[in-house]
Amino acid sequence: MTSNDILSCTPHEDVVSKSMYRFKVWNLLENKDLVMFPRPCKGRIPNFVDCTIAADKLSTLDIFKKAEVIKVNIDKPQESVRFTVLEEGKTLLVPMPGLVDGLVMKVCPPRDASRPLKRVACNRRGASEFGKPVDLDEKIQVDMIVLGSVAVSKEGHRIGKGEGYSDLEYAVLCACGAVTEDTVIVTTVHDEQIFDTLPHNLFQPFDVPVDFIVTPTQVIEVTPRLPKPKGILWNVLSDRRLQLIPMLKTLRDKDIDLGKDCTLKEVDSEPEERTKPYYRPLPRRRPYIPPRKHSRESDSSPQGRPSRTFRRGGSQRKQVDDGSNDAEVTTNGPREQREPRGGKFDRKMNGENKENQQQSRQKPIRRVQRRFYKNRLPADFSVKVGNIGSTVRVRDLKAALNEKGVRPREITWKGARGFAVLHFAKMKAQPEQPIAVDDV
C-alpha cells in the first residue's frame, strides 16, 4: 500500500495536540525517505534508517552494561536492541500483544542458540514462539525500559503512536513493584524526531517520560528528569479498557480490597486518542486488452469493427453470406472443434487418403455404464451414544462397535458436540398382515 491510499486525518494546524505532532513527524520522515519497511509509517512507530547504529550506540552506555533485566517494546525499530540484549546474555522482556493474556513475556531461546536463531527470537513471531509469560505475582526487577517514540523532546516528554499501551504497561509494572525510581527509561529515535521542547499542557500525569534519547548520531541525557507515574490511575481508565484487558480487573479488585479509590472514568475515550488513519479502498480498473487485428473482411462487423469474441461456450454470432448484410445467425453452445490446418503435404494428398485419415482421427465413442446404487433401508430405530471425548474419531467408534459385534446401518457423527447417533434397520422385515374385515 502506498501513501496515496491513505487519507490522513490530520487535525487543523491551529489546534495544538499530540496528533498534530504525530502527523508532522510521519509526513517529515516519509517526505525525506528516512523510514524503512513497513511503510507508510503513519499509525506506527517509525522504523527509521540506521536504527541498528542507534542500538549499537546504546550498548556502549554504562547504564546498559549495568542492567540485567531489560524490557524492550515489540516494534520493528527496536528489533536490533532486542538482539543486542540476547547477545549480551541479559534477560529480555517483551510486552504481550494487546495485554490480553498477560503483561510481559520472557524471551528464552535455547542456550546454544546461534546468531540467526537469536535474530528470529527477536521478531514478533519468534517472541511468541520462545516467549514465556511472566506471572504478576512473580518478583522481578526491571533495570531498563527501551521504548519507541514518534516524537520526543530534549526535556524528556514523549509522544507515542496514540494507543497508550506503553504508559499502561509501565503503570502495571509499577503497581506490581517491578519498576522503581531507579529504572532507566530509554528511547531510540531518529534525529528528525527530536524537538527542543513540546507544550507541557499536552501531557498528563500518566504519560511516561524518558531519561535518555539515543539516535544514530548522539546520546542525549535528560536533566533534570521528569517525574514518573507512581502506579495505575483508575480515574483515567474506562470500563471498556477493563473489558479488553482482564488483567486490570484483577489489579482493581486488589486495590479495592486495600481501600483505594478505584473510580473509573465515565467517558469512554477522548476524541484525539481514537483518531486513526482512514484507509480508502480504491476501485480496481480492468486491464486494457487491445483488439485483435483481423485481416479478412468477413471477420469484421458492418460498422467496421472486429466481431466480439464470446468465451466459455457463450452465444456466438456468425455472419451468413446470403447476399444481404443484415443476415445473422446466433448459436448457443460450445465452440465447434476445428480440425488442424494441413500443411503442404496435406494439400498433396488425394481425397480418398485424406478421408481415411480423418476417420482415423475420430475418437471411438466411449460408453459410460450407469452405476446402480442399492436403496438404503429406512431406519427402524436409533440409539444415541454420549460422553464422546474430543479426541475420539469416528473410526475409533466403528472399531469399538465391530469388537462388540454391533453393525449399525448408518452413523450420524457429532463428535464435536460429544455424541453420535446409531441407526439400525431390520434386514428381513416381516410385512404386517392385513386385518380381515370379518375379524373386526
N, C-alpha and C positions, 0 to 999 in steps of 0.2 A: 504494500500500500504506500502510495506517495503522499506527500504533504498536500497535494491538491485535493485529495479525497477527504480532507478534514476541514470542517468549518469550525475554526477556533472561536469559541465563545469568549473572546477577550473582553473584559469589562472596560468601561469608559476610562480614559486616561485621567479624568478629573477625580475619579474615585480611587483613593489610595488604599490598596488592600494587598493581602498576600497573593491573591490570584493575579493581580496586575504584575507583581514581580516575577511570578512563575512564568507567565507568558512572555514577559520581557526577556528572561534568560533563555527560554526554549527557542524563541524566534532568533535570538542572537547567535546561539550555538548552531542552529540549522543554517542560517544565512552564511556564517563563516566556515561551515563544514568542519566543525570541531567535535562532532559526535560520530560514533560508530554504531554498528548493529546493537540493539534493534532501533530502527528508525521508522517514522519520526519519533523524536524524543518527547513529544508533548504527552503529558499524562504519566511520565515515567521519571525515575531518577536518571539523569543523562549519563550514558556510557561515554564519557569524554575520552578524547585521544590522549595517549601517554598515561593512561591510568596505571599501567604497570610500573612506570617510573615513580609515580606517587607512592605506590605500595612499597617499592624498594627504599624510597627515602624514609618512609615510616618505620621500616625495620631497623634503620640505623639509629633511631632515637633511644635514649636511655629508658624512657617510660615504656617502650615496647619490650626492651630486653628484660626489664624487671617484672613485667606482667606474666602471670602463669595461666590465668583463665581469661580469655578474650571472647567477647560476644561481637559478632560481625553480622550486619544485615545481609539479606539474601539477594540483593540487587546485583546486576551484572557488573557495574564498575568496581565493586568491591570483591570480585572473584579472585583477583591477584592477592588481595590482603588475606583472604581465607587460605589460599595456597601457602602463603608465607608462614601463617600461623601453624599449619600442619608440618611444614618443612622444619621449623624451629623446635618441633616437639612439644608445643604448647596445647592446652585444651581449647578446642574450638566449639563455641556455642552459636547456634543459628536459631532464629525465631521460627516457630511453627507457622505454616501457611494459614493465614486468617485467624490464628489463635483459637481454632475450633477444638482441636484435640489436646491442647496443652499450651504451654508458654514457649519453652525453648527445647531444642534438641542438641545432644552432644554428638558431634560427628566423630565416629570411631572407625577409621579404616584399619585394615589388618596391619600388624606390627611390621611385617616385611613388605609392606606395600611399596610399589615402585612409584617413581615420579608421575608417570602417566595416570596411574590409578588414583594418586592423590589429587591430580587435577580433575579427574572425573568426580571425586568425592566433594569437590568444591562447588560444582554447579547445582542447580535446583534438583535435578533428578538424582544425582549422586548423594546429595544431602538427605533426601528422603530414603535412599537405599541404605546408607551407612549411619544414619542418624538414630539415636535412641532418645526417646522422650525423657525429660527430667521432671520428676515429681516436685510439686510445690513445697512439700514438706522436707525435701532433701536439702541439706545445708550446703550451699555453695557460696563462694565469694568471688564475684566478678571484679577483676582488676582493671579492665579496659573495655570500653564500648566503642566500636567503629561504626559510624553512621554514614549514609549517603545523603546528599542535600541537593536541592535545586538552587537555592540562593543562601548565602551566609555573609555575615558582616564581620569586620575585624573586631567588633565589640563582643562577639560571641553569639549573636542572635542567629537562629537557623530557621529556614523555611523548607519543608519537605514537599512531597507531591500532593498533600492535602487529605490523606486518609486518616492520619492520626495514630497509626499503629505503633510507630516508634515511641511516641510520647506515652502511649498506653503500656507498652512493654516495659519502659523504664519505671513507670509508676507501680506496676505489679511487682517487678523485681525489688523495688524499694520497700514495698509493703511486706514482702517475704524476707527481708533482711539480706538479700543477695547483693544489693547495691548500697554503698555508703557515700559519704562526702569525699572519701579518698579515691573513689572510682573515677578514672580519667575518661573523658568523652572526646573522641577524635572524629573528624570528618575529612574525607578525601574528595577534593573537587578540582575543577579547572580554574585557572586564574581569572577567566572571564565571569565566573560565578560569584566572585567576591565583591562585596560593596564596602565602602568605607563605613557607612552607617545605614541602618534601617530604622524606620519610625518605631519608636518604643511602644506606642499605643496599639500596635498590631499584635503584640504578644501578650499572652495570658500566663498566669502562674503555673499552668500545666505544661507549657512549652519547654522542651528540654534544650538548654544552651550547649555550646561546645567549648572545650578548653584549648584544643589545638586544631589548627587548619593546615592540612598538608596538601600541597599542589605539586605538579611535576617540577616546579622551579624554586619553591620556597616552603618554609615552615613558619607558621605564624602562631605564637603563643599568646593567648588572650590574657591580658592583665588590665584591671582586676577581673577575676572570674565572676560570672553572673550567678545568682542564687539558683539552685536546682529544686525541682519538686520534692516534697517530703513523702509523698505517698499518693494514694488514689483520691482524687477529688470527686466524690459521688455527685455533687451538685452540678457537674458539667457533663455527666453521662445520662443518657436517656434509657428508657425501658427497652427500646429497640436494640440498643447496643448489648444489653444484658441477654436478650433473646438470641442474638447472634453468637455471643461468646459465653458459653455456660460456665466457664471458669470464674467469671466475675460474680455470678450468683453465689458461688461457694465463699468467695472472699467477702462479699457483702453480708452474708449470714454470720460470718465470724465477727465482723465489725459490729453488727447489731447486737450480738451476744456480749460484746465488750462495752456496750452502751454508747457507741459513737453515733453521730448524726449521719445517716446514710440516705438522706432525701435525694431523690433523683430529679433531673431536670424535666420540667413539664413539656417544653417544646422539643420536638424530635431532633432537629439539627438546624444549624444556621444555613442560609442560602448559599453562602460562599463555600462552605465545606462540601456541599453536594454538587458543585459545579464541575462538569467534566466535558471533555471534547465531544462534539457531536459528529458521528460518522454518517455521511450521506451516501447511500447506495446510488451509484451512477447507472443509468440504463446501458445495457450491453448493445453494442452495434453489431449488426450482421456483417460477416465478412463479404467483401466485394468479389463477385465471381464474374469475370469478363465473359461476354457472349462468345459462343463458338463461331468460327468463320465457316460459312457454307459456300462452296464453290458452285454448286448446281442451283439452277433457278427453281427447280422443283422443291428444294428444301426450304424455301422462304415463303412467307405468307404473302397475300396480295398487297399488304401495306408496305412490303419491302423489308420486314424484319424477320429474323430467323424464327422458325416454329418452336414452340415451347416443348421442352423435354419433360415428360412425366416419369416419375420414378416409382419403384416398388409396386408395379402392377397396376398403376392407376389408369384412368381412361386416356386413350391416345387418339389424337386426331390424324387422320390420313387424308391427303389430297387425292381425289379421284379425277383422273383425266378423262372427262366425258364431254369435253368441248366447252364447258361452262366453268367460270372461275369461282362460282359460289358453291359448287358441289363439295360436300364434306361428309365423311363417314366417321362416326365415333364408335370406337370399340372399347369394351371394358374387359379387363383381364390382364394376365401377364403378357410380357412381350413374347413374340414368336422367336423360337430358336432358329437362328440363321446358320446355314452351312458355311464352313470356312471357304474363303475365296481360293480358287485354284490358281496355280502358277502356270508357267509356260508349258510344263509337261502335262498339266491337266487339260489345257486347251487343245493339245495334240491328240488326246485320247478320243477314240470314236464314241458314238453314242451308246453302243452295247456295253463296252467295258466300263464306261462311266456309270451306267445304270447298275451294273453288278457291284461296283464299289460303293455306291450309295446304299444298296441293300445290305452290304456287309457292315456298313457303319451303324445301321439301325440296331439299337439295343433290344435284346429279347424282352418280351413282356413278362414281367415278374408278378406272379400271382401270390397274394398275401392270404394266408389261411387265417380264418377267423378263429379267435380263441373263445372257447365256451367256458364260462365260469359256473361253478355249482352254486345254486341258490342256498344261502345260509338259512339254517333252520331258525325259526323265531325262538327267542329265549323264554323258557318256561318259568325260570326263577333266577334270581340273582342273589349273590352273597357279598356283603361289604366287609373288607378286611382293613382294619385300622391299625394305629400305632406303628406306622411305617417310618423308619428313620430317614433323615435327609440324605444319608449316604447310600441307601439301598436303591438298586436299579431294578428295572422290570425283569431283566434276565435272572437276577437273584431270586425274585419271587417265582418265576417259572421253574427254576431248578428245585426250589423247595417244594413246589406242588408236584413235580414229577417224582420226587422221592417218596411222597405220600400216596402216589397213585391217583392224584386228582388232576383231571384234564378238563378244564373249562372250555366252553365253546369260544368265548371271547373275553378279553380282559380290557377294562377301561382303567387306564393308569392315571392316577392323580398323586404321584409321588411327592410333588412339591407341596401338596396340601396334606400329606400324611395318610392317604388311604388309597385303596383300589377296589374296583367292583368286578366280581367274577360272574360271568353269565353262563348258565348251563341250559342245555336243551336235551330233551328225551330223543334218543336215536330212533327208537321204534315206538312212536306214539300211537296208541290204540284209538281209533276213531270212536267217538261217542255213539252208542246205539240210539237210534230214534225211538221215541216213546210212542207206542201204539195208542191209537185213539180209544180203542176198546178198553185199555187198561186204566184209563182215567176214571 
